[in-house]
Amino acid sequence: MLHVKIKLIPPLDKEVGSKELDIHVKDDSKIRDVLYNLTLKYKINLIVNDNVNPGYIILLNDKDINILEGLETRLRSGDIITIIPVSHGG
């Protein structure tokens, strides 16, 4: 199992009820798996038509996942996923 931290930028943190989540995922997990599970658990549409919802920017260790392997980016233990709503607060 991998330990991954998720940072939620306002106002998303209010929808989820926390600014950070610490989760454990399977060793072969990808960003897609985490976002899909968050979508199911918290009823937030992070994935639309098999792509990241254009209303969100997803970072992995402070890098946009679009410059990595997108949703297919594999996770490692200690990774930090940051989810930024495009209409985030300041």
VEXFI-733272 format. One record per residue: residue number from 0; residue in one letter; x, y, z of N, C-alpha, C in turn. Coordinates in Angstrom, 2 decimals, padded with zeros to 5 digits. Layout:
<recs>
REC, pos, code, nc1, nc2, nc3, cac1, cac2, cac3, cc1, cc2, cc3
REC, NUM, a, X, Y, Z, X, Y, Z, X, Y, Z
...
</recs>
This chain:
<recs>
REC, pos, code, nc1, nc2, nc3, cac1, cac2, cac3, cc1, cc2, cc3
REC, 0, m, 000.83, -001.19, 000.00, 000.00, 000.00, 000.00, 000.88, 001.26, 000.00
REC, 1, l, 000.41, 002.26, -000.70, 001.09, 003.55, -000.78, 000.36, 004.57, 000.07
REC, 2, h, 001.12, 005.44, 000.73, 000.53, 006.53, 001.49, 000.59, 007.78, 000.63
REC, 3, v, -000.56, 008.42, 000.41, -000.66, 009.60, -000.44, -001.42, 010.68, 000.33
REC, 4, k, -000.98, 011.93, 000.20, -001.68, 013.06, 000.82, -002.42, 013.82, -000.28
REC, 5, i, -003.62, 014.26, 000.03, -004.41, 015.07, -000.89, -004.66, 016.42, -000.24
REC, 6, k, -004.27, 017.49, -000.93, -004.54, 018.84, -000.46, -005.71, 019.40, -001.25
REC, 7, l, -006.69, 019.95, -000.54, -007.90, 020.47, -001.16, -007.94, 021.99, -000.97
REC, 8, i, -007.95, 022.71, -002.07, -007.93, 024.16, -002.06, -009.38, 024.69, -001.99
REC, 9, p, -009.62, 025.75, -001.18, -010.98, 026.31, -001.07, -011.54, 026.67, -002.44
REC, 10, p, -012.84, 026.52, -002.61, -013.85, 026.08, -001.64, -014.04, 024.56, -001.57
REC, 11, l, -013.20, 023.82, -002.28, -013.35, 022.36, -002.31, -013.21, 021.74, -000.91
REC, 12, d, -012.36, 022.33, -000.08, -012.17, 021.79, 001.26, -013.47, 021.79, 002.07
REC, 13, k, -014.32, 022.77, 001.83, -015.59, 022.84, 002.54, -016.55, 021.73, 002.09
REC, 14, e, -016.50, 021.40, 000.80, -017.34, 020.33, 000.28, -016.94, 018.98, 000.84
REC, 15, v, -015.65, 018.79, 001.04, -015.12, 017.52, 001.54, -015.08, 017.49, 003.06
REC, 16, g, -014.94, 018.67, 003.69, -014.90, 018.74, 005.14, -013.49, 018.71, 005.72
REC, 17, s, -012.48, 018.90, 004.87, -011.11, 018.88, 005.34, -010.21, 019.55, 004.30
REC, 18, k, -009.12, 020.16, 004.78, -008.15, 020.76, 003.86, -007.16, 019.74, 003.33
REC, 19, e, -006.99, 018.64, 004.07, -006.07, 017.58, 003.66, -006.67, 016.22, 003.99
REC, 20, l, -006.36, 015.26, 003.13, -006.74, 013.87, 003.36, -005.49, 013.02, 003.27
REC, 21, d, -005.33, 012.09, 004.17, -004.26, 011.10, 004.09, -004.92, 009.78, 003.73
REC, 22, i, -004.51, 009.21, 002.60, -005.14, 007.97, 002.14, -004.08, 006.92, 001.86
REC, 23, h, -004.53, 005.69, 001.78, -003.69, 004.58, 001.36, -004.31, 003.98, 000.10
REC, 24, v, -003.48, 003.74, -000.89, -003.93, 003.19, -002.17, -003.06, 001.99, -002.54
REC, 25, k, -003.56, 001.20, -003.47, -002.81, 000.04, -003.94, -001.50, 000.46, -004.59
REC, 26, d, -000.53, -000.43, -004.57, 000.81, -000.14, -005.10, 000.81, 000.31, -006.57
REC, 27, d, -000.12, -000.17, -007.37, -000.12, 000.16, -008.80, -001.13, 001.27, -009.14
REC, 28, s, -001.51, 002.07, -008.17, -002.53, 003.10, -008.38, -002.02, 004.26, -009.23
REC, 29, k, -002.99, 004.86, -009.92, -002.73, 006.03, -010.75, -003.58, 007.19, -010.23
REC, 30, i, -003.27, 008.38, -010.71, -004.05, 009.56, -010.35, -005.54, 009.31, -010.63
REC, 31, r, -005.83, 008.69, -011.75, -007.22, 008.39, -012.13, -007.96, 007.67, -011.01
REC, 32, d, -007.31, 006.68, -010.39, -007.95, 005.89, -009.35, -008.34, 006.76, -008.15
REC, 33, v, -007.44, 007.63, -007.74, -007.70, 008.50, -006.59, -008.84, 009.47, -006.91
REC, 34, l, -008.78, 010.12, -008.07, -009.83, 011.08, -008.43, -011.18, 010.41, -008.58
REC, 35, y, -011.19, 009.22, -009.15, -012.45, 008.49, -009.30, -013.04, 008.16, -007.93
REC, 36, n, -012.21, 007.70, -007.00, -012.69, 007.37, -005.66, -013.19, 008.60, -004.91
REC, 37, l, -012.50, 009.73, -005.07, -012.97, 010.97, -004.45, -014.30, 011.41, -005.04
REC, 38, t, -014.45, 011.24, -006.35, -015.71, 011.58, -007.01, -016.85, 010.76, -006.43
REC, 39, l, -016.64, 009.48, -006.25, -017.68, 008.62, -005.70, -017.98, 008.94, -004.23
REC, 40, k, -016.93, 009.12, -003.44, -017.12, 009.31, -002.00, -017.73, 010.67, -001.65
REC, 41, y, -017.28, 011.72, -002.33, -017.70, 013.07, -001.95, -018.65, 013.72, -002.95
REC, 42, k, -019.01, 013.01, -004.00, -019.96, 013.53, -005.00, -019.47, 014.82, -005.66
REC, 43, i, -018.17, 014.88, -005.94, -017.61, 016.01, -006.68, -017.14, 015.46, -008.02
REC, 44, n, -017.45, 016.16, -009.08, -017.15, 015.67, -010.42, -015.73, 016.03, -010.85
REC, 45, l, -014.77, 015.24, -010.41, -013.37, 015.50, -010.78, -013.02, 014.94, -012.14
REC, 46, i, -013.76, 013.92, -012.58, -013.51, 013.31, -013.89, -014.80, 013.41, -014.71
REC, 47, v, -014.66, 013.95, -015.92, -015.79, 014.10, -016.84, -015.35, 013.57, -018.19
REC, 48, n, -016.14, 012.65, -018.76, -015.80, 012.08, -020.07, -014.38, 011.54, -020.11
REC, 49, d, -013.97, 010.88, -019.03, -012.66, 010.23, -018.93, -011.49, 011.22, -018.95
REC, 50, n, -011.75, 012.45, -018.59, -010.72, 013.49, -018.49, -010.92, 014.25, -017.18
REC, 51, v, -009.88, 014.99, -016.76, -010.05, 015.85, -015.60, -011.09, 016.91, -015.93
REC, 52, n, -012.02, 017.10, -015.02, -013.02, 018.15, -015.17, -012.29, 019.47, -015.40
REC, 53, p, -012.66, 020.23, -016.46, -011.95, 021.48, -016.74, -012.09, 022.52, -015.63
REC, 54, g, -012.94, 022.28, -014.65, -013.09, 023.18, -013.52, -012.04, 022.97, -012.44
REC, 55, y, -011.10, 022.03, -012.67, -010.08, 021.72, -011.66, -008.69, 021.62, -012.29
REC, 56, i, -007.70, 022.01, -011.52, -006.30, 021.79, -011.88, -005.77, 020.77, -010.88
REC, 57, i, -005.12, 019.73, -011.37, -004.59, 018.67, -010.51, -003.07, 018.70, -010.57
REC, 58, l, -002.46, 018.83, -009.40, -001.00, 018.82, -009.29, -000.54, 017.56, -008.57
REC, 59, l, 000.57, 017.04, -008.99, 001.23, 015.94, -008.29, 002.61, 016.45, -007.89
REC, 60, n, 002.83, 016.57, -006.60, 004.10, 017.11, -006.09, 004.43, 018.46, -006.74
REC, 61, d, 003.40, 019.31, -006.80, 003.50, 020.68, -007.33, 003.72, 020.77, -008.84
REC, 62, k, 003.49, 019.68, -009.57, 003.58, 019.71, -011.04, 002.22, 019.36, -011.62
REC, 63, d, 001.81, 020.14, -012.61, 000.54, 019.87, -013.29, 000.60, 018.47, -013.90
REC, 64, i, -000.42, 017.66, -013.66, -000.38, 016.29, -014.19, -000.38, 016.26, -015.71
REC, 65, n, -000.77, 017.37, -016.35, -000.76, 017.41, -017.81, 000.65, 017.39, -018.38
REC, 66, i, 001.65, 017.79, -017.60, 003.03, 017.70, -018.10, 003.66, 016.36, -017.70
REC, 67, l, 002.92, 015.57, -016.95, 003.36, 014.21, -016.59, 002.65, 013.25, -017.53
REC, 68, e, 001.98, 012.27, -016.98, 001.23, 011.33, -017.81, -000.28, 011.46, -017.61
REC, 69, g, -000.71, 012.66, -017.22, -002.13, 012.92, -017.03, -002.72, 011.98, -015.99
REC, 70, l, -003.93, 011.53, -016.25, -004.62, 010.63, -015.33, -003.92, 009.29, -015.18
REC, 71, e, -003.06, 008.95, -016.12, -002.35, 007.66, -016.07, -001.05, 007.73, -015.25
REC, 72, t, -000.76, 008.88, -014.67, 000.45, 009.03, -013.86, 000.39, 008.10, -012.66
REC, 73, r, 001.41, 007.28, -012.51, 001.47, 006.33, -011.38, 001.89, 007.06, -010.11
REC, 74, l, 001.35, 006.59, -009.01, 001.64, 007.19, -007.71, 002.74, 006.44, -007.00
REC, 75, r, 003.45, 007.18, -006.12, 004.47, 006.59, -005.25, 004.14, 007.01, -003.83
REC, 76, s, 004.59, 006.23, -002.89, 004.35, 006.55, -001.49, 004.97, 007.91, -001.17
REC, 77, g, 004.21, 008.74, -000.46, 004.68, 010.07, -000.11, 004.26, 011.16, -001.08
REC, 78, d, 003.63, 010.77, -002.20, 003.17, 011.76, -003.17, 002.13, 012.68, -002.55
REC, 79, i, 002.07, 013.91, -003.06, 001.07, 014.88, -002.64, 000.28, 015.32, -003.86
REC, 80, i, -001.02, 015.07, -003.82, -001.92, 015.49, -004.89, -002.63, 016.75, -004.40
REC, 81, t, -002.56, 017.81, -005.19, -003.27, 019.05, -004.86, -004.38, 019.24, -005.88
REC, 82, i, -005.59, 019.49, -005.39, -006.74, 019.69, -006.26, -007.17, 021.15, -006.11
REC, 83, i, -007.08, 021.88, -007.21, -007.37, 023.31, -007.21, -008.60, 023.59, -008.07
REC, 84, p, -009.69, 024.05, -007.46, -010.82, 024.48, -008.28, -010.42, 025.74, -009.05
REC, 85, v, -010.82, 025.83, -010.31, -010.46, 026.99, -011.11, -011.03, 028.25, -010.47
REC, 86, s, -012.18, 028.15, -009.82, -012.78, 029.32, -009.17, -012.46, 029.32, -007.68
REC, 87, h, -011.18, 029.04, -007.34, -010.77, 028.93, -005.93, -010.76, 030.30, -005.25
REC, 88, g, -010.89, 030.23, -003.93, -010.85, 031.44, -003.11, -009.42, 031.83, -002.79
REC, 89, g, -009.25, 032.97, -002.21, -007.91, 033.43, -001.92, -007.65, 033.56, -000.45
</recs>
